[in-house]
Amino acid sequence: MEDGLIKVEGMTNEHDAEKVLHALNEVWGVRKAEVSLSNQTASFRYNEKAASYEDFLQAVEDTGFTIEEGDSR
């Protein structure tokens, strides 16, 4: 299992956080996902044989949010 943490720009309310959480949970191989509106972060645990870190970045970007440069793994 791998852990990921990304900084998400543009979340302003719970609805935005739920959209990001839903996107993360749709990625094949995700085991756990959490979104913090107050910290503007999304954390997740995933099976690296089923998904890549970049899959999660793309899922968040596809919802219309921006990933802050210098994201951390």
Buried (B, 14 or more C-beta within 10 A) or exposed (E): EBEBBBBBEEBEEEEBBEBBBEBBEEBEBBEEBEBEBEEBBBBBBBEEEEBBBEBBBEBBEEBEBEBBEEBEE
